[in-house]
Amino acid sequence: MPDPSEAMTIHVTLPPGSTGSPPHRHTGPAFGYVIEGELRFELEGEPQRIVRAGETFWEPGCEVIHYQDGNNLDDATTRFVVTMFGVPNQPMLVPVTAEELEQRRSRRAPRC
């Protein structure tokens, strides 16, 4: 946890088939809860998984890349809330460049 830190809670609505945010990282940990639908969730070093309504997810933040947070459903909306902690006066979501994705490709879990 960054010290000092600040927190932000947001409500996210993903339309059917949405890919969500591009690969990114956070400056601190994030904790979320899926309200409706199914979230396709993938962190660096872990296999992709599906988080369903009523389930939670978290990520440690800092250097770990968050690859996916898209809607797993093509015919329904997915909604979730997430509380993110981060460094004051820095963005909560920091996009990852294509060059860095290539450099860290070996850290991504195998894909089916």
N, C-alpha and C positions, 0 to 999 in steps of 0.2 A: 504494500500500500504506500503510495507516495506520501511524503510528509514535507510540507503541508499538502492537503488534498481537498478537492471539492467533489460533490456528487451531483448527478443529474439523472432524473427518472423520466423516461419517455414512453409513449404508447405508439407502437408501430403497426400499421395496417398494410399488408402486402396483397395486392390483387392476385387473382388466379394466375399461376405460372410465373410470377415475378421472381427474378434472380436475386433480389435484395441488393445489399450494398456490395460494391466491388471489394476485392481483398484489401484488408486493412488491419490495423492494430489499435489498441487503446493504451493510454499512458498509465492505466491502473486496471484493477479487476472490474468485471461486469457480471451481474447476476440477473437472470431473466425468468419469466414465467409465460408459457403459451396459454392464451385465453381461449383461442378458437383456431381450428385447423391443424396444420402440420408444418413444422419448420425444418428445412434441410440445413443441418448445422455441421460445420467442419472447422476444426482448429489444426494448426500445424502439429504434425506428429501423431495425430489421431485419425481414425477412419471417419468418414462421413457417417452421420447418424440422423435419424428422424426423431424430432422432439414433438410429441403430440399434445393436444389440449389437456391441461391439467398437470403437465410435466414441467420441470425446471431445467435450466442450463446455466453454466457459468464459464468464465474464462479468466485466466490469471492476468491478462494484459501484458504491458511492457513489450518485450521482444517477440512474443508469440503472435504469429499471423492468424487472423480470422479469415479463412478462405470463403466460407459460404454461410449465408443466413437467408436463403430464399424460401419461397412458398413451395412446398412439396406437392401441392394440389393444383391441377389444371382447371378445376371446375368449382373452386370455392376460395373464399378469402381466408387468410391467416392473420391473426392478430396476436401480438405479444407485448408485454411491458418489460423494460430492462432498466436497471439502475447501474450506472457507470460511475466509477471513481477515477479521478484523474488529477493531473498536475494543474494548479490554477493558471489561468491565462494561456492555456494551450488547448488545441482542439481535442474533443473527446474521441473523435474518429480520425485516424491518420491513414490516408490511402497508401498502398504499397506500390512502388514503381514496377514496371515490367522487368527492368534489369534485376531488381532485388528478388522478384519471384523466380527468375531463372537461376540466380545464384543459390537460392535456398530450395530448389526443386527436390533435392534428395531428402529434405526434411518432411515432405508431404507424404502422407500415408498412401499406399497403393490404391488405385481406383479400380472398381469392377468394370 
